[in-house]
Amino acid sequence: MEQKDIRFRKQRDLSLVISDSFTFLQQEAKPLLRMIVIYVLPFIILYAGAQVYFQRNVLSQFDLTDPESLMANMGPFYLNMFMFLFFGLFVQSLLVGTYYSYLEAYIKLGRGNFEFSDISSKFFSNSLLALGANLLFAIIIFFGVMMCILPGLYFANTFSLMLFIFIFEKKGINDAMSRSWKLVNSGWWNTLLLNIIGIIIFYVVSFILSIPALIMGVTNIFSSEITNPADYPNWYWVLSAISSVITTIVFIVPFTFQAFQYFNLAERNDPTTPLTPQE
């Protein structure tokens, strides 16, 4: 397949956003995988280990037939769950901050015109920006869901481009939120469908990788030997950890959708405004 320099700022329909996203990921698979392995994979593996620990050692402490035991373990459960969720948010922010640093260099410098050493200094700073934006995004969605499911869905979609805008334009979180609001509302339903497709891809991959766990669960229904998740064989937990690593990396698919959608909507709304030195 002939390699080409993909122009991000371009008007695209939904199908072209998706196809160009996968073309970009296919062409850049080797450098992206190398970058993730070097800079992000160790943290993803730690997160997978934390997930296994949470499932194996924390959840197994609950005895649903003993209400007193259930209440006694509720406090430690919420503490462990909060720490696990925060660590997951940190790892996701590290992944997206590193990945968007690569996208930023690709867009501004051009394909093949930069090395990892040229952009590695941005990985951590962009990851911190991503963490702050993700925390704010999670708070907004939480309060939206508390109001009702529909406001949560509306906020999630409307601010879905906030993260990329915050890292790429670097004009502050308030500007990123207002910019995302303006751009997404100019193509709200297409952006929603794009986000849903990204979520579906993520969960399809997760489901395929969880098939061994599903088989284990069905087997245990008819078995009296294993009654506690902590007693599952080691291979089960190894597969769970590998599944967690792969599904975490798959997050870059919807992140790529959002980057292409940002430039698509920006071109439709203000085509004369230069977003990068090249364009």
CYANA upper distance limits for C-alpha pairs under 8 A (distance plus 0.5 A):
  3 GLN  CA     27 GLN  CA      7.15
  5 ASP  CA    110 GLY  CA      7.81
  5 ASP  CA    111 ARG  CA      6.39
  6 ILE  CA     20 ASP  CA      8.46
  6 ILE  CA     24 PHE  CA      7.53
  7 ARG  CA    107 ILE  CA      8.19
  8 PHE  CA    107 ILE  CA      7.51
  8 PHE  CA    260 PHE  CA      6.64
  8 PHE  CA    263 PHE  CA      6.74
  8 PHE  CA    264 ASN  CA      8.39
  9 ARG  CA    260 PHE  CA      8.14
  9 ARG  CA    263 PHE  CA      5.22
  9 ARG  CA    264 ASN  CA      6.73
  9 ARG  CA    266 ALA  CA      8.28
  9 ARG  CA    267 GLU  CA      6.94
  9 ARG  CA    279 GLU  CA      8.35
 10 LYS  CA    263 PHE  CA      6.93
 10 LYS  CA    264 ASN  CA      5.98
 10 LYS  CA    267 GLU  CA      6.65
 11 GLN  CA    263 PHE  CA      8.09
 11 GLN  CA    264 ASN  CA      5.15
 11 GLN  CA    265 LEU  CA      7.76
 11 GLN  CA    267 GLU  CA      6.51
 11 GLN  CA    268 ARG  CA      6.96
 12 ARG  CA     16 LEU  CA      6.02
 12 ARG  CA     17 VAL  CA      6.36
 12 ARG  CA    264 ASN  CA      6.28
 13 ASP  CA     17 VAL  CA      6.79
 14 LEU  CA     18 ILE  CA      6.96
 14 LEU  CA    190 ASN  CA      7.21
 14 LEU  CA    194 LEU  CA      7.65
 15 SER  CA     19 SER  CA      6.62
 16 LEU  CA     20 ASP  CA      6.26
 17 VAL  CA     21 SER  CA      6.53
 17 VAL  CA    257 PHE  CA      7.11
 17 VAL  CA    260 PHE  CA      6.58
 17 VAL  CA    261 GLN  CA      7.16
 18 ILE  CA     22 PHE  CA      6.90
 18 ILE  CA    194 LEU  CA      8.50
 18 ILE  CA    257 PHE  CA      6.96
 19 SER  CA     23 THR  CA      6.62
 20 ASP  CA     24 PHE  CA      6.51
 21 SER  CA     25 LEU  CA      6.75
 21 SER  CA    253 VAL  CA      8.16
 21 SER  CA    256 THR  CA      6.44
 21 SER  CA    257 PHE  CA      6.57
 21 SER  CA    260 PHE  CA      7.54
 22 PHE  CA     26 GLN  CA      6.45
 22 PHE  CA    253 VAL  CA      8.38
 23 THR  CA     27 GLN  CA      6.62
 24 PHE  CA     28 GLU  CA      6.51
 25 LEU  CA     29 ALA  CA      5.98
 28 GLU  CA     32 LEU  CA      6.44
 29 ALA  CA     33 LEU  CA      6.34
 30 LYS  CA     34 ARG  CA      6.59
 31 PRO  CA     35 MET  CA      6.52
 32 LEU  CA     36 ILE  CA      6.63
 32 LEU  CA     99 TYR  CA      8.18
 33 LEU  CA     37 VAL  CA      6.53
 34 ARG  CA     38 ILE  CA      6.70
 35 MET  CA     39 TYR  CA      6.48
 35 MET  CA     40 VAL  CA      8.07
 35 MET  CA    116 PHE  CA      8.04
 36 ILE  CA     40 VAL  CA      5.37
 36 ILE  CA     41 LEU  CA      6.25
 36 ILE  CA     95 LEU  CA      8.01
 36 ILE  CA     98 THR  CA      8.42
 37 VAL  CA     41 LEU  CA      5.25
 37 VAL  CA     42 PRO  CA      7.99
 38 ILE  CA     42 PRO  CA      8.34
 39 TYR  CA     98 THR  CA      8.42
 40 VAL  CA     44 ILE  CA      6.88
 40 VAL  CA     91 VAL  CA      8.42
 40 VAL  CA     94 LEU  CA      7.31
 40 VAL  CA     95 LEU  CA      6.68
 40 VAL  CA     98 THR  CA      8.36
 41 LEU  CA     45 ILE  CA      6.57
 42 PRO  CA     46 LEU  CA      6.84
 43 PHE  CA     47 TYR  CA      6.66
 43 PHE  CA     91 VAL  CA      6.89
 44 ILE  CA     48 ALA  CA      6.68
 44 ILE  CA     91 VAL  CA      6.83
 44 ILE  CA    245 VAL  CA      6.45
 44 ILE  CA    248 THR  CA      7.81
 45 ILE  CA     49 GLY  CA      6.68
 45 ILE  CA    241 ALA  CA      8.14
 45 ILE  CA    245 VAL  CA      6.79
 46 LEU  CA     50 ALA  CA      6.68
 47 TYR  CA     51 GLN  CA      6.65
 47 TYR  CA     87 PHE  CA      7.48
 47 TYR  CA     88 GLY  CA      6.96
 47 TYR  CA     91 VAL  CA      7.70
 48 ALA  CA     52 VAL  CA      6.78
 48 ALA  CA    240 SER  CA      8.44
 48 ALA  CA    241 ALA  CA      5.44
 48 ALA  CA    242 ILE  CA      7.97
 48 ALA  CA    244 SER  CA      5.96
 48 ALA  CA    245 VAL  CA      6.60
 49 GLY  CA     53 TYR  CA      6.65
 49 GLY  CA    241 ALA  CA      6.87
 50 ALA  CA     54 PHE  CA      6.55
 50 ALA  CA     84 PHE  CA      7.40
 51 GLN  CA     55 GLN  CA      6.72
 51 GLN  CA     84 PHE  CA      7.76
 51 GLN  CA    241 ALA  CA      8.03
 51 GLN  CA    244 SER  CA      8.43
 52 VAL  CA     56 ARG  CA      6.33
 52 VAL  CA    237 TRP  CA      6.98
 52 VAL  CA    240 SER  CA      7.56
 52 VAL  CA    241 ALA  CA      6.98
 53 TYR  CA     57 ASN  CA      5.99
 53 TYR  CA     58 VAL  CA      7.55
 54 PHE  CA     58 VAL  CA      5.48
 54 PHE  CA     59 LEU  CA      7.04
 54 PHE  CA     80 ASN  CA      7.88
 54 PHE  CA     81 MET  CA      8.21
 54 PHE  CA     84 PHE  CA      8.17
 55 GLN  CA     59 LEU  CA      5.83
 55 GLN  CA     60 SER  CA      7.63
 55 GLN  CA    229 PRO  CA      8.08
 56 ARG  CA     60 SER  CA      6.45
 56 ARG  CA    229 PRO  CA      6.31
 56 ARG  CA    230 ALA  CA      5.31
 57 ASN  CA     61 GLN  CA      7.20
 57 ASN  CA    230 ALA  CA      6.89
 58 VAL  CA     62 PHE  CA      8.24
 58 VAL  CA     77 PHE  CA      7.17
 58 VAL  CA     80 ASN  CA      8.20
 59 LEU  CA     77 PHE  CA      8.29
 59 LEU  CA    229 PRO  CA      8.45
 60 SER  CA    228 ASN  CA      6.64
 60 SER  CA    229 PRO  CA      6.39
 60 SER  CA    230 ALA  CA      6.62
 61 GLN  CA     73 ASN  CA      7.90
 62 PHE  CA     69 SER  CA      7.52
 62 PHE  CA     70 LEU  CA      6.24
 62 PHE  CA     73 ASN  CA      7.55
 63 ASP  CA     67 PRO  CA      8.19
 63 ASP  CA     69 SER  CA      7.05
 63 ASP  CA     70 LEU  CA      6.67
 64 LEU  CA     70 LEU  CA      7.08
 66 ASP  CA     70 LEU  CA      6.74
 67 PRO  CA     71 MET  CA      6.73
 68 GLU  CA     72 ALA  CA      6.67
 69 SER  CA     73 ASN  CA      6.75
 70 LEU  CA     74 MET  CA      6.76
 71 MET  CA     75 GLY  CA      8.31
 73 ASN  CA     77 PHE  CA      6.54
 74 MET  CA     78 TYR  CA      6.79
 75 GLY  CA     79 LEU  CA      6.85
 76 PRO  CA     80 ASN  CA      6.56
 77 PHE  CA     81 MET  CA      6.52
 78 TYR  CA     82 PHE  CA      6.48
 79 LEU  CA     83 MET  CA      6.76
 80 ASN  CA     84 PHE  CA      6.52
 81 MET  CA     85 LEU  CA      6.55
 82 PHE  CA     86 PHE  CA      6.61
 83 MET  CA     87 PHE  CA      6.58
 84 PHE  CA     88 GLY  CA      6.65
 85 LEU  CA     89 LEU  CA      6.70
 86 PHE  CA     90 PHE  CA      6.68
 87 PHE  CA     91 VAL  CA      6.71
 88 GLY  CA     92 GLN  CA      6.63
 89 LEU  CA     93 SER  CA      6.55
 89 LEU  CA    131 LEU  CA      7.62
 89 LEU  CA    134 ASN  CA      7.81
 89 LEU  CA    135 LEU  CA      8.42
 90 PHE  CA     94 LEU  CA      6.63
 90 PHE  CA    131 LEU  CA      6.64
 91 VAL  CA     95 LEU  CA      6.70
 92 GLN  CA     96 VAL  CA      6.67
 92 GLN  CA    248 THR  CA      7.82
 93 SER  CA     97 GLY  CA      6.24
 93 SER  CA    127 SER  CA      5.90
 93 SER  CA    128 LEU  CA      7.84
 93 SER  CA    130 ALA  CA      5.59
 93 SER  CA    131 LEU  CA      5.53
 93 SER  CA    134 ASN  CA      7.67
 94 LEU  CA     98 THR  CA      6.55
 94 LEU  CA    123 PHE  CA      8.24
 94 LEU  CA    124 PHE  CA      7.86
 94 LEU  CA    127 SER  CA      5.22
 94 LEU  CA    128 LEU  CA      8.14
 94 LEU  CA    130 ALA  CA      7.95
 94 LEU  CA    131 LEU  CA      8.14
 95 LEU  CA     99 TYR  CA      6.53
 95 LEU  CA    127 SER  CA      7.95
 95 LEU  CA    249 ILE  CA      8.21
 95 LEU  CA    252 ILE  CA      8.50
 96 VAL  CA    100 TYR  CA      6.27
 96 VAL  CA    127 SER  CA      7.42
 96 VAL  CA    130 ALA  CA      7.51
 96 VAL  CA    252 ILE  CA      7.63
 96 VAL  CA    255 PHE  CA      7.92
 97 GLY  CA    101 SER  CA      6.63
 97 GLY  CA    123 PHE  CA      6.51
 97 GLY  CA    124 PHE  CA      7.79
 97 GLY  CA    125 SER  CA      8.38
 97 GLY  CA    126 ASN  CA      5.25
 97 GLY  CA    127 SER  CA      4.45
 97 GLY  CA    128 LEU  CA      8.02
 97 GLY  CA    129 LEU  CA      7.97
 97 GLY  CA    130 ALA  CA      6.25
 97 GLY  CA    167 ILE  CA      8.18
 98 THR  CA    102 TYR  CA      7.07
 98 THR  CA    122 LYS  CA      8.23
 98 THR  CA    123 PHE  CA      5.21
 98 THR  CA    124 PHE  CA      7.91
 98 THR  CA    126 ASN  CA      7.45
 98 THR  CA    127 SER  CA      6.97
 99 TYR  CA    103 LEU  CA      6.90
 99 TYR  CA    252 ILE  CA      8.08
100 TYR  CA    104 GLU  CA      6.43
100 TYR  CA    126 ASN  CA      8.42
100 TYR  CA    164 PHE  CA      7.73
100 TYR  CA    167 ILE  CA      7.85
100 TYR  CA    168 PHE  CA      8.17
101 SER  CA    105 ALA  CA      6.82
101 SER  CA    119 ILE  CA      7.37
101 SER  CA    122 LYS  CA      6.98
101 SER  CA    123 PHE  CA      6.72
101 SER  CA    126 ASN  CA      7.44
102 TYR  CA    106 TYR  CA      6.59
102 TYR  CA    119 ILE  CA      7.80
103 LEU  CA    107 ILE  CA      6.52
104 GLU  CA    108 LYS  CA      6.55
104 GLU  CA    168 PHE  CA      6.92
105 ALA  CA    109 LEU  CA      5.91
105 ALA  CA    110 GLY  CA      7.58
105 ALA  CA    114 PHE  CA      7.65
105 ALA  CA    119 ILE  CA      7.74
106 TYR  CA    110 GLY  CA      5.35
106 TYR  CA    111 ARG  CA      5.86
106 TYR  CA    112 GLY  CA      8.36
106 TYR  CA    113 ASN  CA      8.39
106 TYR  CA    114 PHE  CA      8.33
107 ILE  CA    111 ARG  CA      8.21
107 ILE  CA    276 THR  CA      8.03
107 ILE  CA    278 GLN  CA      8.48
108 LYS  CA    276 THR  CA      6.36
108 LYS  CA    277 PRO  CA      6.76
108 LYS  CA    278 GLN  CA      6.61
109 LEU  CA    113 ASN  CA      6.44
109 LEU  CA    114 PHE  CA      7.48
109 LEU  CA    278 GLN  CA      8.13
110 GLY  CA    114 PHE  CA      8.33
114 PHE  CA    118 ASP  CA      6.73
114 PHE  CA    119 ILE  CA      8.37
115 GLU  CA    119 ILE  CA      7.57
116 PHE  CA    120 SER  CA      6.12
117 SER  CA    121 SER  CA      8.15
119 ILE  CA    123 PHE  CA      7.56
120 SER  CA    124 PHE  CA      8.47
121 SER  CA    125 SER  CA      8.10
122 LYS  CA    126 ASN  CA      6.33
123 PHE  CA    127 SER  CA      6.52
124 PHE  CA    128 LEU  CA      6.75
125 SER  CA    129 LEU  CA      6.89
126 ASN  CA    130 ALA  CA      6.59
126 ASN  CA    167 ILE  CA      6.74
127 SER  CA    131 LEU  CA      6.58
128 LEU  CA    132 GLY  CA      6.76
129 LEU  CA    133 ALA  CA      6.70
129 LEU  CA    166 PHE  CA      7.93
129 LEU  CA    167 ILE  CA      7.14
130 ALA  CA    134 ASN  CA      6.39
130 ALA  CA    163 LEU  CA      6.84
130 ALA  CA    166 PHE  CA      8.41
130 ALA  CA    167 ILE  CA      7.63
131 LEU  CA    135 LEU  CA      6.61
132 GLY  CA    136 LEU  CA      6.82
133 ALA  CA    137 PHE  CA      6.47
133 ALA  CA    162 MET  CA      8.07
133 ALA  CA    163 LEU  CA      6.52
133 ALA  CA    166 PHE  CA      8.13
133 ALA  CA    173 ILE  CA      7.74
134 ASN  CA    138 ALA  CA      6.49
134 ASN  CA    163 LEU  CA      7.78
135 LEU  CA    139 ILE  CA      6.75
136 LEU  CA    140 ILE  CA      6.70
137 PHE  CA    141 ILE  CA      6.69
137 PHE  CA    156 ALA  CA      8.19
137 PHE  CA    159 PHE  CA      7.98
138 ALA  CA    142 PHE  CA      6.48
139 ILE  CA    143 PHE  CA      6.79
140 ILE  CA    144 GLY  CA      6.59
140 ILE  CA    152 GLY  CA      8.26
140 ILE  CA    155 PHE  CA      7.57
141 ILE  CA    145 VAL  CA      6.54
141 ILE  CA    152 GLY  CA      5.55
141 ILE  CA    153 LEU  CA      8.15
141 ILE  CA    155 PHE  CA      6.76
141 ILE  CA    156 ALA  CA      6.53
142 PHE  CA    146 MET  CA      6.70
142 PHE  CA    152 GLY  CA      7.55
143 PHE  CA    147 MET  CA      6.72
143 PHE  CA    152 GLY  CA      7.74
144 GLY  CA    148 CYS  CA      6.80
144 GLY  CA    149 ILE  CA      7.49
144 GLY  CA    150 LEU  CA      8.19
144 GLY  CA    151 PRO  CA      5.40
144 GLY  CA    152 GLY  CA      4.33
144 GLY  CA    153 LEU  CA      8.09
144 GLY  CA    155 PHE  CA      7.32
145 VAL  CA    149 ILE  CA      5.28
145 VAL  CA    150 LEU  CA      7.81
145 VAL  CA    151 PRO  CA      6.93
145 VAL  CA    152 GLY  CA      4.92
145 VAL  CA    153 LEU  CA      8.18
146 MET  CA    152 GLY  CA      8.32
147 MET  CA    151 PRO  CA      7.22
147 MET  CA    152 GLY  CA      8.12
148 CYS  CA    152 GLY  CA      7.18
149 ILE  CA    153 LEU  CA      6.81
150 LEU  CA    154 TYR  CA      6.59
151 PRO  CA    155 PHE  CA      6.57
152 GLY  CA    156 ALA  CA      6.52
153 LEU  CA    157 ASN  CA      6.72
154 TYR  CA    158 THR  CA      6.46
155 PHE  CA    159 PHE  CA      6.40
156 ALA  CA    160 SER  CA      6.33
157 ASN  CA    184 VAL  CA      8.18
157 ASN  CA    188 TRP  CA      8.11
157 ASN  CA    191 THR  CA      7.58
157 ASN  CA    192 LEU  CA      6.34
157 ASN  CA    195 ASN  CA      7.96
158 THR  CA    180 SER  CA      7.03
158 THR  CA    181 TRP  CA      5.95
158 THR  CA    184 VAL  CA      6.09
158 THR  CA    185 ASN  CA      7.34
158 THR  CA    188 TRP  CA      7.72
159 PHE  CA    177 MET  CA      6.83
159 PHE  CA    180 SER  CA      6.00
159 PHE  CA    181 TRP  CA      6.64
159 PHE  CA    184 VAL  CA      8.18
160 SER  CA    180 SER  CA      7.70
160 SER  CA    258 GLN  CA      7.92
161 LEU  CA    165 ILE  CA      6.73
161 LEU  CA    180 SER  CA      5.85
161 LEU  CA    184 VAL  CA      8.12
161 LEU  CA    258 GLN  CA      6.55
161 LEU  CA    259 ALA  CA      8.04
161 LEU  CA    262 TYR  CA      7.04
162 MET  CA    166 PHE  CA      6.40
162 MET  CA    173 ILE  CA      8.46
162 MET  CA    176 ALA  CA      5.73
162 MET  CA    177 MET  CA      5.97
162 MET  CA    179 ARG  CA      8.02
162 MET  CA    180 SER  CA      5.77
163 LEU  CA    167 ILE  CA      6.89
163 LEU  CA    176 ALA  CA      8.06
164 PHE  CA    168 PHE  CA      6.35
164 PHE  CA    258 GLN  CA      7.97
164 PHE  CA    259 ALA  CA      6.92
164 PHE  CA    262 TYR  CA      8.48
165 ILE  CA    169 GLU  CA      5.97
165 ILE  CA    170 LYS  CA      7.78
165 ILE  CA    176 ALA  CA      5.96
165 ILE  CA    179 ARG  CA      8.18
165 ILE  CA    180 SER  CA      7.84
165 ILE  CA    262 TYR  CA      8.32
166 PHE  CA    170 LYS  CA      5.77
166 PHE  CA    171 LYS  CA      7.29
166 PHE  CA    172 GLY  CA      6.89
166 PHE  CA    173 ILE  CA      6.54
166 PHE  CA    175 ASP  CA      8.41
166 PHE  CA    176 ALA  CA      5.60
169 GLU  CA    176 ALA  CA      8.45
169 GLU  CA    275 LEU  CA      8.48
171 LYS  CA    175 ASP  CA      6.56
171 LYS  CA    176 ALA  CA      7.50
172 GLY  CA    176 ALA  CA      6.77
173 ILE  CA    177 MET  CA      6.62
174 ASN  CA    178 SER  CA      6.76
175 ASP  CA    179 ARG  CA      6.38
176 ALA  CA    180 SER  CA      6.49
177 MET  CA    181 TRP  CA      6.58
178 SER  CA    182 LYS  CA      6.66
179 ARG  CA    183 LEU  CA      6.58
180 SER  CA    184 VAL  CA      6.29
181 TRP  CA    185 ASN  CA      6.52
182 LYS  CA    186 SER  CA      7.05
183 LEU  CA    187 GLY  CA      7.49
183 LEU  CA    262 TYR  CA      8.00
183 LEU  CA    265 LEU  CA      6.33
183 LEU  CA    266 ALA  CA      7.20
183 LEU  CA    269 ASN  CA      7.86
184 VAL  CA    188 TRP  CA      5.51
184 VAL  CA    191 THR  CA      7.08
184 VAL  CA    265 LEU  CA      7.92
186 SER  CA    265 LEU  CA      7.86
186 SER  CA    269 ASN  CA      8.31
187 GLY  CA    191 THR  CA      6.66
187 GLY  CA    265 LEU  CA      7.69
188 TRP  CA    192 LEU  CA      6.63
189 TRP  CA    193 LEU  CA      6.63
190 ASN  CA    194 LEU  CA      6.59
191 THR  CA    195 ASN  CA      6.63
191 THR  CA    261 GLN  CA      7.80
192 LEU  CA    196 ILE  CA      6.62
193 LEU  CA    197 ILE  CA      6.66
194 LEU  CA    198 GLY  CA      6.80
194 LEU  CA    257 PHE  CA      7.54
195 ASN  CA    199 ILE  CA      6.73
195 ASN  CA    254 PRO  CA      7.22
195 ASN  CA    257 PHE  CA      8.23
195 ASN  CA    258 GLN  CA      8.27
196 ILE  CA    200 ILE  CA      6.58
197 ILE  CA    201 ILE  CA      6.69
198 GLY  CA    202 PHE  CA      6.82
198 GLY  CA    253 VAL  CA      7.11
198 GLY  CA    254 PRO  CA      5.07
198 GLY  CA    257 PHE  CA      7.92
199 ILE  CA    203 TYR  CA      6.71
199 ILE  CA    254 PRO  CA      7.64
200 ILE  CA    204 VAL  CA      6.45
201 ILE  CA    205 VAL  CA      6.77
202 PHE  CA    206 SER  CA      6.71
202 PHE  CA    247 THR  CA      7.34
202 PHE  CA    250 VAL  CA      6.86
202 PHE  CA    251 PHE  CA      7.37
203 TYR  CA    207 PHE  CA      6.41
204 VAL  CA    208 ILE  CA      6.72
205 VAL  CA    209 LEU  CA      6.73
205 VAL  CA    247 THR  CA      7.28
206 SER  CA    210 SER  CA      6.57
206 SER  CA    243 SER  CA      7.68
206 SER  CA    247 THR  CA      6.49
207 PHE  CA    211 ILE  CA      6.93
209 LEU  CA    243 SER  CA      6.09
210 SER  CA    214 LEU  CA      6.80
210 SER  CA    240 SER  CA      7.91
210 SER  CA    243 SER  CA      7.56
211 ILE  CA    215 ILE  CA      6.69
212 PRO  CA    216 MET  CA      6.68
212 PRO  CA    236 TYR  CA      8.00
212 PRO  CA    239 LEU  CA      8.31
213 ALA  CA    217 GLY  CA      6.67
213 ALA  CA    236 TYR  CA      7.39
213 ALA  CA    240 SER  CA      8.07
214 LEU  CA    218 VAL  CA      6.72
215 ILE  CA    219 THR  CA      6.58
216 MET  CA    220 ASN  CA      6.71
217 GLY  CA    221 ILE  CA      7.05
218 VAL  CA    222 PHE  CA      7.75
219 THR  CA    223 SER  CA      6.92
220 ASN  CA    224 SER  CA      7.69
220 ASN  CA    225 GLU  CA      8.48
220 ASN  CA    226 ILE  CA      6.94
220 ASN  CA    227 THR  CA      8.05
226 ILE  CA    231 ASP  CA      6.66
226 ILE  CA    232 TYR  CA      7.49
227 THR  CA    231 ASP  CA      7.96
228 ASN  CA    232 TYR  CA      7.90
232 TYR  CA    236 TYR  CA      7.05
232 TYR  CA    237 TRP  CA      8.13
233 PRO  CA    237 TRP  CA      7.65
234 ASN  CA    238 VAL  CA      6.76
235 TRP  CA    239 LEU  CA      6.61
236 TYR  CA    240 SER  CA      6.72
237 TRP  CA    241 ALA  CA      6.64
238 VAL  CA    242 ILE  CA      6.76
239 LEU  CA    243 SER  CA      6.52
240 SER  CA    244 SER  CA      6.68
241 ALA  CA    245 VAL  CA      6.83
242 ILE  CA    246 ILE  CA      6.82
243 SER  CA    247 THR  CA      6.59
244 SER  CA    248 THR  CA      6.55
245 VAL  CA    249 ILE  CA      7.00
246 ILE  CA    250 VAL  CA      6.80
247 THR  CA    251 PHE  CA      7.39
251 PHE  CA    255 PHE  CA      6.98
252 ILE  CA    256 THR  CA      6.45
253 VAL  CA    257 PHE  CA      6.93
254 PRO  CA    258 GLN  CA      6.77
255 PHE  CA    259 ALA  CA      6.89
256 THR  CA    260 PHE  CA      6.85
257 PHE  CA    261 GLN  CA      6.57
258 GLN  CA    262 TYR  CA      6.53
259 ALA  CA    263 PHE  CA      7.18
260 PHE  CA    264 ASN  CA      6.63
261 GLN  CA    265 LEU  CA      6.54
262 TYR  CA    266 ALA  CA      6.50
263 PHE  CA    267 GLU  CA      6.46
264 ASN  CA    268 ARG  CA      6.91
265 LEU  CA    269 ASN  CA      6.62
266 ALA  CA    270 ASP  CA      6.24
266 ALA  CA    271 PRO  CA      7.23
267 GLU  CA    271 PRO  CA      4.85
267 GLU  CA    272 THR  CA      8.47
274 PRO  CA    279 GLU  CA      6.11
275 LEU  CA    279 GLU  CA      6.92
